[in-house]
Amino acid sequence: MESEYAFTIEMVYKNISLSEDAYARLKAAKRDDESFSEVVLRLLGSNDDLSDLFGVIEMSDKERDELLKDIESVWGTWDN
């Protein structure tokens, strides 16, 4: 007994406008095996969790302490 299968793939396409410079940079970032959609998604990365960014910037303990001090001083100006 033979079975027949039908698959439907629905794709949505959107046109976007890019400057020549933006297109050139996107094309330069594109790998040979990637579509432009794939390169955009790769470059944008995941925004699932802000904690993914922890440790991205390397700094000394002194630099970290100064940054936190500056942030806390700004937070103090945001009183309602």
N, CA, C and O atoms as a printed pandas DataFrame, in Angstrom:
     atom_number atom_name residue_name chain_id  residue_number  x_coord  y_coord  z_coord
0              1         N          MET        A               1    0.843   -1.178    0.000
1              2        CA          MET        A               1    0.000    0.000    0.000
2              3         C          MET        A               1    0.890    1.243    0.000
3              4         O          MET        A               1    1.757    1.395    0.860
4              5         N          GLU        A               2    0.670    2.111   -0.954
5              6        CA          GLU        A               2    1.442    3.341   -1.056
6              7         C          GLU        A               2    0.726    4.467   -0.340
7              8         O          GLU        A               2   -0.501    4.568   -0.368
8              9         N          SER        A               3    1.505    5.297    0.293
9             10        CA          SER        A               3    0.950    6.481    0.948
10            11         C          SER        A               3    1.408    7.721    0.205
11            12         O          SER        A               3    2.533    7.783   -0.291
12            13         N          GLU        A               4    0.546    8.685    0.133
13            14        CA          GLU        A               4    0.907    9.956   -0.481
14            15         C          GLU        A               4    0.928   11.022    0.601
15            16         O          GLU        A               4    0.048   11.081    1.461
16            17         N          TYR        A               5    1.939   11.850    0.539
17            18        CA          TYR        A               5    2.076   12.928    1.506
18            19         C          TYR        A               5    2.170   14.250    0.765
19            20         O          TYR        A               5    2.822   14.345   -0.275
20            21         N          ALA        A               6    1.538   15.232    1.288
21            22        CA          ALA        A               6    1.631   16.579    0.724
22            23         C          ALA        A               6    2.121   17.513    1.830
23            24         O          ALA        A               6    1.587   17.514    2.940
24            25         N          PHE        A               7    3.119   18.288    1.519
25            26        CA          PHE        A               7    3.659   19.246    2.475
26            27         C          PHE        A               7    3.460   20.648    1.929
27            28         O          PHE        A               7    3.699   20.907    0.750
28            29         N          THR        A               8    3.034   21.524    2.771
29            30        CA          THR        A               8    2.894   22.921    2.385
30            31         C          THR        A               8    3.807   23.748    3.277
31            32         O          THR        A               8    3.748   23.669    4.504
32            33         N          ILE        A               9    4.635   24.527    2.643
33            34        CA          ILE        A               9    5.514   25.426    3.385
34            35         C          ILE        A               9    5.086   26.841    3.049
35            36         O          ILE        A               9    5.095   27.252    1.889
36            37         N          GLU        A              10    4.715   27.568    4.069
37            38        CA          GLU        A              10    4.275   28.936    3.852
38            39         C          GLU        A              10    5.392   29.878    4.275
39            40         O          GLU        A              10    5.831   29.856    5.425
40            41         N          MET        A              11    5.840   30.689    3.359
41            42        CA          MET        A              11    6.918   31.637    3.633
42            43         C          MET        A              11    6.351   33.046    3.500
43            44         O          MET        A              11    5.567   33.330    2.594
44            45         N          VAL        A              12    6.746   33.896    4.389
45            46        CA          VAL        A              12    6.349   35.294    4.318
46            47         C          VAL        A              12    7.587   36.104    3.976
47            48         O          VAL        A              12    8.632   35.954    4.608
48            49         N          TYR        A              13    7.467   36.942    2.996
49            50        CA          TYR        A              13    8.586   37.779    2.575
50            51         C          TYR        A              13    8.244   39.230    2.840
51            52         O          TYR        A              13    7.109   39.657    2.629
52            53         N          LYS        A              14    9.214   39.979    3.297
53            54        CA          LYS        A              14    9.061   41.413    3.524
54            55         C          LYS        A              14   10.172   42.134    2.791
55            56         O          LYS        A              14   11.324   41.702    2.814
56            57         N          ASN        A              15    9.834   43.211    2.152
57            58        CA          ASN        A              15   10.839   44.054    1.509
58            59         C          ASN        A              15   11.303   45.103    2.506
59            60         O          ASN        A              15   10.491   45.716    3.198
60            61         N          ILE        A              16   12.602   45.306    2.575
61            62        CA          ILE        A              16   13.144   46.354    3.427
62            63         C          ILE        A              16   14.076   47.216    2.594
63            64         O          ILE        A              16   14.628   46.767    1.590
64            65         N          SER        A              17   14.242   48.444    3.018
65            66        CA          SER        A              17   15.119   49.380    2.326
66            67         C          SER        A              17   16.432   49.486    3.080
67            68         O          SER        A              17   16.442   49.647    4.300
68            69         N          LEU        A              18   17.530   49.397    2.360
69            70        CA          LEU        A              18   18.854   49.542    2.965
70            71         C          LEU        A              18   19.652   50.545    2.151
71            72         O          LEU        A              18   19.515   50.616    0.930
72            73         N          SER        A              19   20.480   51.314    2.829
73            74        CA          SER        A              19   21.401   52.183    2.104
74            75         C          SER        A              19   22.453   51.302    1.442
75            76         O          SER        A              19   22.600   50.132    1.796
76            77         N          GLU        A              20   23.175   51.857    0.493
77            78        CA          GLU        A              20   24.243   51.104   -0.172
78            79         C          GLU        A              20   25.268   50.624    0.846
79            80         O          GLU        A              20   25.751   49.494    0.768
80            81         N          ASP        A              21   25.600   51.493    1.808
81            82        CA          ASP        A              21   26.584   51.125    2.832
82            83         C          ASP        A              21   26.073   49.981    3.703
83            84         O          ASP        A              21   26.808   49.035    3.988
84            85         N          ALA        A              22   24.808   50.071    4.124
85            86        CA          ALA        A              22   24.229   49.014    4.959
86            87         C          ALA        A              22   24.204   47.686    4.209
87            88         O          ALA        A              22   24.522   46.642    4.778
88            89         N          TYR        A              23   23.824   47.725    2.931
89            90        CA          TYR        A              23   23.790   46.504    2.125
90            91         C          TYR        A              23   25.186   45.914    1.969
91            92         O          TYR        A              23   25.371   44.702    2.081
92            93         N          ALA        A              24   26.168   46.777    1.711
93            94        CA          ALA        A              24   27.547   46.298    1.538
94            95         C          ALA        A              24   28.052   45.640    2.814
95            96         O          ALA        A              24   28.726   44.611    2.762
96            97         N          ARG        A              25   27.729   46.230    3.958
97            98        CA          ARG        A              25   28.178   45.657    5.232
98            99         C          ARG        A              25   27.472   44.338    5.525
99           100         O          ARG        A              25   28.086   43.394    6.023
100          101         N          LEU        A              26   26.177   44.278    5.213
101          102        CA          LEU        A              26   25.427   43.037    5.411
102          103         C          LEU        A              26   25.963   41.940    4.504
103          104         O          LEU        A              26   26.135   40.799    4.934
104          105         N          LYS        A              27   26.227   42.285    3.254
105          106        CA          LYS        A              27   26.752   41.311    2.295
106          107         C          LYS        A              27   28.136   40.822    2.719
107          108         O          LYS        A              27   28.453   39.643    2.562
108          109         N          ALA        A              28   28.964   41.729    3.259
109          110        CA          ALA        A              28   30.304   41.344    3.716
110          111         C          ALA        A              28   30.234   40.407    4.919
111          112         O          ALA        A              28   31.101   39.552    5.096
112          113         N          ALA        A              29   29.201   40.570    5.745
113          114        CA          ALA        A              29   29.052   39.725    6.933
114          115         C          ALA        A              29   28.446   38.369    6.602
115          116         O          ALA        A              29   28.538   37.432    7.396
116          117         N          LYS        A              30   27.828   38.264    5.434
117          118        CA          LYS        A              30   27.132   37.037    5.038
118          119         C          LYS        A              30   28.131   35.931    4.706
119          120         O          LYS        A              30   29.093   36.141    3.968
120          121         N          ARG        A              31   27.882   34.765    5.262
121          122        CA          ARG        A              31   28.697   33.590    4.958
122          123         C          ARG        A              31   28.156   32.930    3.689
123          124         O          ARG        A              31   26.997   33.127    3.324
124          125         N          ASP        A              32   28.995   32.156    3.031
125          126        CA          ASP        A              32   28.595   31.522    1.766
126          127         C          ASP        A              32   27.359   30.640    1.902
127          128         O          ASP        A              32   26.557   30.542    0.973
128          129         N          ASP        A              33   27.208   30.002    3.052
129          130        CA          ASP        A              33   26.102   29.060    3.232
130          131         C          ASP        A              33   24.883   29.691    3.909
131          132         O          ASP        A              33   23.976   28.974    4.330
132          133         N          GLU        A              34   24.848   31.028    4.019
133          134        CA          GLU        A              34   23.757   31.708    4.706
134          135         C          GLU        A              34   22.874   32.484    3.730
135          136         O          GLU        A              34   23.335   33.008    2.715
136          137         N          SER        A              35   21.610   32.534    4.072
137          138        CA          SER        A              35   20.712   33.457    3.379
138          139         C          SER        A              35   20.841   34.812    4.082
139          140         O          SER        A              35   21.410   34.895    5.171
140          141         N          PHE        A              36   20.320   35.859    3.468
141          142        CA          PHE        A              36   20.356   37.160    4.130
142          143         C          PHE        A              36   19.526   37.136    5.410
143          144         O          PHE        A              36   19.888   37.792    6.387
144          145         N          SER        A              37   18.428   36.400    5.422
145          146        CA          SER        A              37   17.631   36.271    6.647
146          147         C          SER        A              37   18.462   35.658    7.763
147          148         O          SER        A              37   18.418   36.119    8.904
148          149         N          GLU        A              38   19.215   34.622    7.434
149          150        CA          GLU        A              38   20.038   33.953    8.445
150          151         C          GLU        A              38   21.131   34.867    8.976
151          152         O          GLU        A              38   21.418   34.855   10.173
152          153         N          VAL        A              39   21.750   35.665    8.097
153          154        CA          VAL        A              39   22.817   36.550    8.568
154          155         C          VAL        A              39   22.244   37.645    9.461
155          156         O          VAL        A              39   22.872   38.017   10.452
156          157         N          VAL        A              40   21.068   38.167    9.130
157          158        CA          VAL        A              40   20.442   39.183    9.981
158          159         C          VAL        A              40   20.151   38.597   11.360
159          160         O          VAL        A              40   20.447   39.226   12.376
160          161         N          LEU        A              41   19.577   37.409   11.400
161          162        CA          LEU        A              41   19.272   36.778   12.685
162          163         C          LEU        A              41   20.538   36.486   13.483
163          164         O          LEU        A              41   20.561   36.656   14.702
164          165         N          ARG        A              42   21.586   36.048   12.799
165          166        CA          ARG        A              42   22.851   35.769   13.493
166          167         C          ARG        A              42   23.435   37.048   14.076
167          168         O          ARG        A              42   23.885   37.065   15.222
168          169         N          LEU        A              43   23.428   38.114   13.290
169          170        CA          LEU        A              43   24.024   39.359   13.750
170          171         C          LEU        A              43   23.216   40.014   14.866
171          172         O          LEU        A              43   23.782   40.646   15.759
172          173         N          LEU        A              44   21.909   39.865   14.816
173          174        CA          LEU        A              44   21.086   40.444   15.868
174          175         C          LEU        A              44   21.196   39.657   17.161
175          176         O          LEU        A              44   21.008   40.206   18.246
176          177         N          GLY        A              45   21.495   38.390   17.049
177          178        CA          GLY        A              45   21.644   37.564   18.236
178          179         C          GLY        A              45   20.319   37.352   18.944
179          180         O          GLY        A              45   19.254   37.724   18.451
180          181         N          SER        A              46   20.416   36.761   20.074
181          182        CA          SER        A              46   19.240   36.445   20.869
182          183         C          SER        A              46   19.022   37.543   21.896
183          184         O          SER        A              46   19.976   38.052   22.484
184          185         N          ASN        A              47   17.781   37.901   22.108
185          186        CA          ASN        A              47   17.480   38.856   23.164
186          187         C          ASN        A              47   16.700   38.167   24.274
187          188         O          ASN        A              47   15.893   38.786   24.966
188          189         N          ASP        A              48   16.956   36.889   24.426
189          190        CA          ASP        A              48   16.212   36.100   25.398
190          191         C          ASP        A              48   16.459   36.535   26.831
191          192         O          ASP        A              48   15.532   36.575   27.640
192          193         N          ASP        A              49   17.706   36.859   27.149
193          194        CA          ASP        A              49   18.029   37.110   28.543
194          195         C          ASP        A              49   19.174   38.112   28.636
195          196         O          ASP        A              49   20.245   37.899   28.068
196          197         N          LEU        A              50   18.943   39.184   29.343
197          198        CA          LEU        A              50   19.961   40.205   29.523
198          199         C          LEU        A              50   21.198   39.641   30.218
199          200         O          LEU        A              50   22.303   40.151   30.030
200          201         N          SER        A              51   21.022   38.607   31.008
201          202        CA          SER        A              51   22.163   38.025   31.719
202          203         C          SER        A              51   23.173   37.403   30.760
203          204         O          SER        A              51   24.302   37.113   31.156
204          205         N          ASP        A              52   22.779   37.194   29.496
205          206        CA          ASP        A              52   23.735   36.701   28.501
206          207         C          ASP        A              52   24.881   37.682   28.304
207          208         O          ASP        A              52   25.962   37.302   27.854
208          209         N          LEU        A              53   24.643   38.938   28.639
209          210        CA          LEU        A              53   25.658   39.969   28.440
210          211         C          LEU        A              53   26.635   40.081   29.606
211          212         O          LEU        A              53   27.658   40.755   29.481
212          213         N          PHE        A              54   26.350   39.445   30.723
213          214        CA          PHE        A              54   27.251   39.524   31.870
214          215         C          PHE        A              54   28.620   38.990   31.494
215          216         O          PHE        A              54   28.743   37.895   30.945
216          217         N          GLY        A              55   29.647   39.770   31.793
217          218        CA          GLY        A              55   31.005   39.347   31.519
218          219         C          GLY        A              55   31.488   39.677   30.126
219          220         O          GLY        A              55   32.627   39.362   29.780
220          221         N          VAL        A              56   30.645   40.309   29.311
221          222        CA          VAL        A              56   31.047   40.636   27.947
222          223         C          VAL        A              56   32.136   41.702   27.951
223          224         O          VAL        A              56   33.081   41.635   27.165
224          225         N          ILE        A              57   32.000   42.683   28.837
225          226        CA          ILE        A              57   32.984   43.761   28.929
226          227         C          ILE        A              57   33.980   43.408   30.028
227          228         O          ILE        A              57   33.610   43.203   31.184
228          229         N          GLU        A              58   35.235   43.343   29.645
229          230        CA          GLU        A              58   36.269   43.049   30.629
230          231         C          GLU        A              58   36.726   44.347   31.269
231          232         O          GLU        A              58   37.040   45.313   30.573
232          233         N          MET        A              59   36.763   44.371   32.599
233          234        CA          MET        A              59   37.232   45.546   33.317
234          235         C          MET        A              59   37.806   45.121   34.655
235          236         O          MET        A              59   37.502   44.050   35.180
236          237         N          SER        A              60   38.634   45.983   35.178
237          238        CA          SER        A              60   39.240   45.705   36.479
238          239         C          SER        A              60   38.203   45.943   37.574
239          240         O          SER        A              60   37.150   46.531   37.330
240          241         N          ASP        A              61   38.516   45.477   38.783
241          242        CA          ASP        A              61   37.623   45.712   39.917
242          243         C          ASP        A              61   37.455   47.205   40.163
243          244         O          ASP        A              61   36.363   47.664   40.498
244          245         N          LYS        A              62   38.533   47.960   39.998
245          246        CA          LYS        A              62   38.473   49.410   40.208
246          247         C          LYS        A              62   37.536   50.059   39.185
247          248         O          LYS        A              62   36.714   50.903   39.539
248          249         N          GLU        A              63   37.665   49.662   37.922
249          250        CA          GLU        A              63   36.788   50.208   36.881
250          251         C          GLU        A              63   35.330   49.850   37.153
251          252         O          GLU        A              63   34.437   50.677   36.971
252          253         N          ARG        A              64   35.094   48.616   37.587
253          254        CA          ARG        A              64   33.732   48.178   37.904
254          255         C          ARG        A              64   33.151   49.002   39.039
255          256         O          ARG        A              64   32.006   49.449   38.966
256          257         N          ASP        A              65   33.949   49.207   40.102
257          258        CA          ASP        A              65   33.478   49.986   41.245
258          259         C          ASP        A              65   33.149   51.423   40.849
259          260         O          ASP        A              65   32.152   51.982   41.305
260          261         N          GLU        A              66   33.990   52.023   39.996
261          262        CA          GLU        A              66   33.736   53.393   39.533
262          263         C          GLU        A              66   32.464   53.456   38.688
263          264         O          GLU        A              66   31.681   54.398   38.809
264          265         N          LEU        A              67   32.264   52.465   37.843
265          266        CA          LEU        A              67   31.067   52.423   37.010
266          267         C          LEU        A              67   29.813   52.299   37.872
267          268         O          LEU        A              67   28.832   53.011   37.657
268          269         N          LEU        A              68   29.849   51.395   38.845
269          270        CA          LEU        A              68   28.698   51.224   39.731
270          271         C          LEU        A              68   28.412   52.494   40.519
271          272         O          LEU        A              68   27.252   52.853   40.718
272          273         N          LYS        A              69   29.460   53.175   40.967
273          274        CA          LYS        A              69   29.299   54.437   41.700
274          275         C          LYS        A              69   28.617   55.478   40.814
275          276         O          LYS        A              69   27.709   56.178   41.259
276          277         N          ASP        A              70   29.056   55.577   39.562
277          278        CA          ASP        A              70   28.445   56.524   38.623
278          279         C          ASP        A              70   26.979   56.181   38.358
279          280         O          ASP        A              70   26.131   57.071   38.306
280          281         N          ILE        A              71   26.687   54.911   38.192
281          282        CA          ILE        A              71   25.305   54.478   37.940
282          283         C          ILE        A              71   24.423   54.808   39.134
283          284         O          ILE        A              71   23.318   55.325   38.969
284          285         N          GLU        A              72   24.906   54.511   40.338
285          286        CA          GLU        A              72   24.122   54.782   41.544
286          287         C          GLU        A              72   23.862   56.273   41.719
287          288         O          GLU        A              72   22.795   56.663   42.194
288          289         N          SER        A              73   24.831   57.117   41.338
289          290        CA          SER        A              73   24.614   58.564   41.467
290          291         C          SER        A              73   23.527   59.035   40.496
291          292         O          SER        A              73   22.759   59.939   40.824
292          293         N          VAL        A              74   23.455   58.439   39.322
293          294        CA          VAL        A              74   22.405   58.793   38.362
294          295         C          VAL        A              74   21.058   58.287   38.854
295          296         O          VAL        A              74   20.052   58.988   38.745
296          297         N          TRP        A              75   21.034   57.079   39.392
297          298        CA          TRP        A              75   19.777   56.532   39.908
298          299         C          TRP        A              75   19.182   57.448   40.972
299          300         O          TRP        A              75   17.964   57.598   41.065
300          301         N          GLY        A              76   20.050   58.055   41.769
301          302        CA          GLY        A              76   19.577   58.954   42.822
302          303         C          GLY        A              76   18.852   60.174   42.286
303          304         O          GLY        A              76   18.061   60.782   43.007
304          305         N          THR        A              77   19.100   60.544   41.049
305          306        CA          THR        A              77   18.433   61.711   40.460
306          307         C          THR        A              77   17.067   61.360   39.895
307          308         O          THR        A              77   16.338   62.254   39.466
308          309         N          TRP        A              78   16.701   60.090   39.883
309          310        CA          TRP        A              78   15.440   59.655   39.291
310          311         C          TRP        A              78   14.313   59.514   40.310
311          312         O          TRP        A              78   13.334   58.808   40.071
312          313         N          ASP        A              79   14.456   60.181   41.431
313          314        CA          ASP        A              79   13.402   60.103   42.444
314          315         C          ASP        A              79   12.110   60.686   41.897
315          316         O          ASP        A              79   12.115   61.695   41.192
316          317         N          ASN        A              80   11.014   60.040   42.232
317          318        CA          ASN        A              80    9.703   60.518   41.750
318          319         C          ASN        A              80    9.205   61.645   42.578
319          320         O          ASN        A              80    8.123   62.170   42.319
